[in-house]
Amino acid sequence: MNSLEAKHYLLDMKLLKDKVPSFNEYPFNLDAVRDFESIEFHPKVTFIIGENGSGKSTLLEAIATAWGFNPEGGTKNFSFSTRSSHSELHKYIRLAKSFRKAKDGFFLRAESFYNVATNIDELDEGPGGAPIINSYGGLSLHQQSHGESFFSLMMNRFSGNGLYILDEPEAALSPKRQMAMLSRIHDLVNTNSQFIIATHSPIIMAYTNATIFEIKEGNLCPVQYETTEHYNITKSFLNKTSYYLKHLLTQSN
């Protein structure tokens, strides 16, 4: 898509294969990276799904870091580092951006959101103007449950006209809150926002104005919602709960 015509912010990502030092070393030996060429992002919502360890989070981390977000999460203004554990993948990708400038943005990593909350508290304890926490609902994220803090982030900090990269946002959310998250995503999409989301949740990936890419057998391919393993396993389990429990619990004995 022509960057001058695009209404979203991030158009695509390409792997600079000729720059990669070795495909036998991490992270280039991951299924999601080894055979990767490029991915074109949906103007509204792009989902990246796959099994644990397939490389979803590594891809999202690289995209977020290359965009300018802190590798552990937060906005472009966050610069803390509790542990340098992110990969070097961001150095070997090229992001194609449109001429439009995002006015807002956030990188949410479920596994390191605690560190983001801590950094906000630490910054608010220092000298400065209005407390940062005011942009997150006014209550320390550490004084809320994990799920409440995730939801508070989306409801208060995400203001629209932005790029939001979310890594397994369902991790702390109940099914009911996941459905509320769908509604919030839709509200933000309608205010010129773009999302890139790695998830295991069949509830969240049900959002219709989106493209789903599945990492499977070393390939990153677009798939339909109803053909995903997440959807079919969940549906089958709910429809045949007694059968699955009998089979699974017998196997474990």
C-alpha positions as CSV (number, residue, x, y, z in Angstrom):
1,M,0.0,0.0,0.0
2,N,1.2,3.5,-0.8
3,S,2.3,5.2,2.4
4,L,0.7,8.4,1.3
5,E,-2.7,6.7,0.9
6,A,-2.6,4.7,4.1
7,K,-4.8,5.7,7.0
8,H,-2.9,3.6,9.5
9,Y,0.6,3.9,10.9
10,L,2.5,0.7,10.4
11,L,2.2,-0.9,7.0
12,D,4.5,-3.9,7.0
13,M,7.6,-5.5,8.3
14,K,10.4,-7.2,6.4
15,L,13.3,-9.3,7.7
16,L,16.6,-8.2,6.3
17,K,17.8,-11.8,5.7
18,D,21.1,-10.8,4.1
19,K,22.0,-9.1,7.4
20,V,21.2,-12.1,9.6
21,P,24.5,-13.5,11.1
22,S,23.1,-17.1,11.5
23,F,19.8,-18.8,11.3
24,N,21.1,-21.5,13.7
25,E,21.1,-19.1,16.6
26,Y,18.4,-17.4,18.7
27,P,16.1,-15.7,17.7
28,F,16.6,-16.5,14.1
29,N,16.2,-20.2,14.6
30,L,12.6,-19.8,15.9
31,D,9.7,-21.0,13.7
32,A,8.4,-17.5,13.4
33,V,11.7,-16.1,12.2
34,R,13.6,-18.8,10.3
35,D,11.4,-18.8,7.2
36,F,10.0,-15.3,7.6
37,E,9.9,-12.9,4.7
38,S,7.5,-10.1,5.5
39,I,4.1,-9.4,7.0
40,E,1.6,-6.8,5.9
41,F,-0.4,-5.3,8.8
42,H,-4.1,-4.9,8.8
43,P,-5.1,-1.2,9.0
44,K,-7.1,-1.9,12.1
45,V,-6.1,-5.1,14.0
46,T,-3.5,-7.7,13.3
47,F,-3.5,-10.9,15.4
48,I,-0.4,-13.1,15.6
49,I,-1.2,-16.6,17.1
50,G,0.7,-19.8,17.5
51,E,1.9,-22.4,20.1
52,N,3.9,-21.5,23.1
53,G,7.5,-21.0,22.1
54,S,6.7,-20.4,18.4
55,G,8.1,-16.9,18.5
56,K,5.0,-14.6,18.8
57,S,6.4,-12.5,21.6
58,T,9.8,-12.3,20.0
59,L,8.2,-10.9,16.8
60,L,6.1,-8.4,18.8
61,E,9.1,-7.3,20.9
62,A,11.1,-6.7,17.7
63,I,8.3,-4.6,16.2
64,A,7.8,-2.6,19.3
65,T,11.5,-2.0,19.9
66,A,12.0,-1.0,16.2
67,W,9.1,1.4,16.6
68,G,10.8,3.1,19.5
69,F,9.0,1.6,22.5
70,N,10.8,0.4,25.6
71,P,11.5,-3.4,25.2
72,E,10.0,-4.2,28.6
73,G,6.8,-2.2,27.8
74,G,5.3,1.2,28.1
75,T,5.5,4.2,25.8
76,K,8.4,5.8,23.9
77,N,9.1,7.9,27.0
78,F,9.9,4.8,29.1
79,S,13.6,4.0,29.3
80,F,13.9,1.7,32.4
81,S,15.5,-1.7,32.1
82,T,15.2,-4.3,34.9
83,R,16.8,-7.0,32.8
84,S,18.2,-6.9,29.3
85,S,16.4,-10.0,28.0
86,H,15.1,-8.8,24.6
87,S,16.5,-10.3,21.4
88,E,18.5,-8.6,18.7
89,L,15.8,-9.2,16.1
90,H,14.8,-5.5,16.0
91,K,18.2,-4.7,14.4
92,Y,17.4,-7.0,11.4
93,I,13.9,-5.9,10.4
94,R,12.6,-2.9,8.5
95,L,9.3,-1.3,9.3
96,A,7.4,0.5,6.5
97,K,5.5,3.4,8.0
98,S,2.9,5.6,6.5
99,F,3.1,9.4,6.4
100,R,0.6,9.6,9.3
101,K,2.1,10.2,12.7
102,A,0.6,8.3,15.6
103,K,-0.3,10.7,18.5
104,D,-0.4,7.9,21.0
105,G,1.1,4.4,21.5
106,F,1.9,1.7,24.0
107,F,3.6,-1.6,24.2
108,L,1.9,-4.0,26.7
109,R,3.9,-7.1,27.7
110,A,1.9,-9.2,30.2
111,E,5.1,-10.7,31.6
112,S,6.7,-7.4,32.4
113,F,3.8,-5.1,33.1
114,Y,4.7,-5.2,36.8
115,N,8.0,-3.5,35.9
116,V,6.1,-0.7,34.1
117,A,3.8,-0.2,37.1
118,T,6.8,0.0,39.4
119,N,8.6,2.6,37.1
120,I,5.5,4.8,37.1
121,D,5.4,4.8,40.9
122,E,9.1,5.6,41.0
123,L,8.8,8.5,38.6
124,D,5.9,9.9,40.5
125,E,7.9,9.9,43.7
126,G,10.5,12.2,42.1
127,P,10.2,15.9,41.4
128,G,8.1,17.0,38.5
129,G,4.7,18.2,37.4
130,A,1.4,16.3,37.4
131,P,1.8,12.6,38.5
132,I,2.1,10.2,35.6
133,I,-0.4,7.9,37.3
134,N,-3.2,10.5,36.5
135,S,-3.0,9.2,32.9
136,Y,-3.6,5.7,34.1
137,G,-6.8,6.4,36.2
138,G,-5.2,8.1,39.2
139,L,-4.7,4.9,41.3
140,S,-1.3,3.1,41.5
141,L,-1.4,0.1,39.3
142,H,0.1,-1.9,42.1
143,Q,-2.9,-1.0,44.3
144,Q,-5.2,-2.8,41.8
145,S,-5.4,-6.5,40.9
146,H,-3.4,-7.6,37.9
147,G,-6.6,-7.8,35.8
148,E,-7.8,-4.4,37.0
149,S,-4.5,-2.7,36.2
150,F,-4.6,-4.2,32.6
151,F,-8.1,-2.9,32.1
152,S,-7.4,0.4,33.7
153,L,-4.5,0.9,31.2
154,M,-6.7,0.3,28.2
155,M,-9.6,2.4,29.5
156,N,-7.5,5.4,30.8
157,R,-4.1,5.5,29.2
158,F,-5.1,4.5,25.6
159,S,-6.5,7.7,24.1
160,G,-6.8,6.9,20.4
161,N,-5.0,7.9,17.2
162,G,-2.3,5.5,18.2
163,L,-0.4,2.3,17.6
164,Y,-0.9,-0.3,20.4
165,I,1.1,-3.4,20.5
166,L,-0.2,-6.0,23.0
167,D,1.5,-9.2,24.0
168,E,-1.0,-11.7,25.5
169,P,-3.3,-9.0,27.0
170,E,-5.8,-11.7,28.1
171,A,-3.3,-13.1,30.6
172,A,-4.9,-11.3,33.6
173,L,-8.4,-10.9,32.2
174,S,-11.5,-12.9,33.0
175,P,-13.7,-14.0,30.0
176,K,-16.1,-11.1,30.8
177,R,-13.3,-8.6,30.8
178,Q,-11.9,-10.0,27.6
179,M,-15.3,-9.2,26.0
180,A,-15.1,-5.7,27.4
181,M,-11.7,-5.4,25.9
182,L,-13.1,-6.2,22.5
183,S,-15.5,-3.3,22.9
184,R,-12.7,-1.0,24.0
185,I,-10.5,-2.1,21.0
186,H,-13.4,-1.3,18.7
187,D,-13.8,2.2,20.3
188,L,-10.1,2.9,19.7
189,V,-10.2,1.5,16.2
190,N,-13.0,4.0,15.5
191,T,-10.7,6.8,16.7
192,N,-8.0,6.0,14.2
193,S,-6.0,3.4,16.2
194,Q,-4.1,0.4,15.0
195,F,-3.5,-2.8,17.0
196,I,-1.0,-5.6,16.7
197,I,-1.8,-8.3,19.2
198,A,-0.3,-11.7,20.1
199,T,-2.9,-13.8,21.9
200,H,-4.2,-17.3,22.7
201,S,-7.7,-16.0,23.5
202,P,-10.4,-17.1,21.0
203,I,-12.6,-14.4,22.5
204,I,-10.2,-11.6,21.7
205,M,-9.2,-12.9,18.2
206,A,-12.9,-13.0,17.3
207,Y,-12.7,-9.3,16.5
208,T,-14.0,-9.1,12.9
209,N,-12.1,-6.1,11.4
210,A,-8.8,-7.9,11.5
211,T,-6.3,-10.3,10.0
212,I,-5.1,-13.4,11.9
213,F,-1.7,-14.7,11.1
214,E,-0.9,-18.2,12.5
215,I,2.6,-19.5,13.1
216,K,2.6,-23.1,12.1
217,E,5.3,-25.5,10.8
218,G,7.7,-22.6,10.3
219,N,5.2,-20.4,8.3
220,L,3.3,-17.3,9.2
221,C,0.1,-17.5,7.2
222,P,-3.2,-15.7,7.2
223,V,-6.1,-17.9,8.5
224,Q,-9.8,-17.5,9.1
225,Y,-11.0,-17.3,12.7
226,E,-13.1,-20.5,12.6
227,T,-10.1,-22.5,11.3
228,T,-7.8,-21.7,14.1
229,E,-6.8,-24.4,16.5
230,H,-7.7,-22.0,19.4
231,Y,-11.3,-21.7,18.2
232,N,-11.8,-25.4,17.4
233,I,-10.2,-26.8,20.5
234,T,-12.1,-24.4,22.8
235,K,-15.4,-25.1,21.0
236,S,-14.9,-28.8,21.0
237,F,-14.0,-28.8,24.7
238,L,-17.1,-26.8,25.7
239,N,-19.4,-29.0,23.6
240,K,-17.9,-32.2,24.8
241,T,-16.6,-31.4,28.3
242,S,-17.3,-34.8,29.9
243,Y,-15.7,-36.6,27.0
244,Y,-12.5,-34.6,27.2
245,L,-12.3,-34.8,31.0
246,K,-12.7,-38.5,30.9
247,H,-10.0,-38.9,28.3
248,L,-7.6,-36.4,29.9
249,L,-8.0,-37.6,33.5
250,T,-7.7,-41.2,32.5
251,Q,-4.5,-40.5,30.7
252,S,-3.0,-38.8,33.7
253,N,-3.5,-41.8,36.0
